[in-house]
């Protein structure tokens, strides 16, 4: 089974939100929502992520930029935004999805996700990683 198929199967069978697989080994998995899981994977694994396959429940432009930053080799998303698809194409990261949507919404489905709003004005993976870490930290200090 390919790394992407392993990640996708594990994502669905274990009801997770993110699974990262490389060389048939599960490097990271989580059921945390939003972008925190991916940021945690980058912090924990950094260069080990290069060439890994990702299965994610919801992938917007923010996740796509982080995948490019981490040099992920391929992606599966249950829900993929059109902006994420464009980033994956730009960075030549093959992606598959179950449902393609215009925007990724916040948890209350009232507005665009704050990370997606931030991603709208970011064009490089490096800038995205720095911005999203800062934004995540600001949410933690607000609680």
C-alpha positions in Angstrom: 0.0 0.0 0.0 1.3 3.5 -0.8 2.1 6.0 1.9 -0.8 8.1 0.8 -3.3 5.2 0.9 -2.0 4.2 4.3 -2.5 7.8 5.6 -6.0 8.0 4.1 -7.0 4.7 5.4 -5.8 5.5 8.9 -7.4 9.0 8.8 -10.8 7.5 8.0 -10.7 4.3 10.2 -9.4 6.1 13.3 -11.5 9.2 12.8 -8.4 11.4 12.9 -7.9 14.9 11.4 -4.3 14.5 10.2 -2.1 11.6 9.4 1.5 11.8 8.0 3.2 8.7 6.6 6.7 8.2 5.2 8.3 5.0 4.0 5.3 3.0 5.3 5.8 4.4 8.8 3.2 6.7 10.5 5.2 9.7 11.5 2.4 11.8 13.0 -1.3 11.6 13.6 -3.8 13.7 15.6 -7.5 14.4 16.1 -6.9 18.0 16.9 -8.9 20.5 14.8 -7.7 23.4 12.7 -4.1 24.0 11.9 -2.5 23.2 15.2 -1.9 19.6 14.4 0.1 20.4 11.3 2.1 23.1 13.1 2.8 20.6 15.8 4.0 18.1 13.3 6.4 20.6 11.7 7.7 21.6 15.2 8.2 18.0 16.2 9.5 16.5 13.0 10.8 19.3 10.8 13.1 17.9 8.0 11.8 14.4 8.6 8.6 15.5 6.8 10.3 15.9 3.5 8.8 13.4 1.1 6.0 12.3 3.4 2.4 11.8 2.4 -0.4 13.7 4.2 -4.1 12.8 4.7 -6.1 15.7 6.2 -9.7 16.2 6.9 -9.8 19.8 5.7 -7.1 21.4 3.6 -7.3 25.1 2.7 -4.6 27.4 1.4 -3.0 27.5 4.9 -2.4 23.8 5.0 -1.3 23.7 1.4 1.4 26.4 2.1 2.5 24.4 5.2 2.7 21.2 3.0 4.9 23.1 0.6 7.0 24.4 3.5 7.5 20.9 4.8 8.2 19.5 1.3 5.4 17.0 1.5 5.3 14.7 -1.5 1.5 14.1 -1.9 -1.8 15.0 -0.2 -5.3 13.6 0.3 -8.0 15.8 1.8 -11.6 15.0 2.6 -12.4 18.7 1.9 -10.1 20.8 -0.3 -10.4 24.4 -1.1 -9.8 25.7 -4.6 -7.1 28.0 -3.3 -5.3 25.0 -1.7 -5.6 23.2 -5.0 -3.9 26.1 -6.8 -1.0 26.1 -4.2 -0.5 22.4 -4.6 -0.4 22.8 -8.4 2.0 25.7 -8.1 4.4 23.6 -5.9 3.8 20.4 -7.9 2.4 18.5 -5.0 -0.1 15.9 -6.3 -3.3 16.0 -4.4 -6.6 14.1 -4.3 -9.8 15.1 -2.5 -13.3 13.9 -1.8 -15.0 17.4 -1.9 -13.8 20.6 -3.5 -15.1 23.8 -1.9 -14.7 27.6 -2.5 -13.6 28.4 1.1 -12.7 26.8 4.4 -14.9 28.2 7.1 -14.4 28.7 10.9 -15.6 26.1 13.3 -19.0 27.9 13.7 -19.3 28.1 9.9 -20.1 31.8 10.1 -17.0 33.2 8.4 -13.8 32.2 6.6 -11.3 30.5 8.9 -8.9 33.0 10.4 -5.9 31.0 9.1 -7.4 31.1 5.6 -7.9 34.8 5.9 -4.3 35.2 6.8 -3.2 32.9 4.0 -5.0 35.0 1.5 -2.3 37.6 1.6 0.7 35.2 1.9 2.4 33.8 -1.1 5.5 31.9 0.2 5.6 28.8 2.4 8.2 30.3 4.6 6.2 33.4 5.3 3.1 31.3 5.9 4.8 29.1 8.5 6.0 32.2 10.5 2.6 33.9 10.2 0.6 30.8 11.3 2.9 30.1 14.3 2.4 33.7 15.4 -1.4 33.6 14.8 -1.7 30.3 16.7 0.2 31.8 19.6 -2.1 34.8 19.6 -5.1 32.5 19.9 -3.5 30.7 22.8 -2.9 34.0 24.7 -6.5 35.1 24.1 -8.0 32.1 25.9 
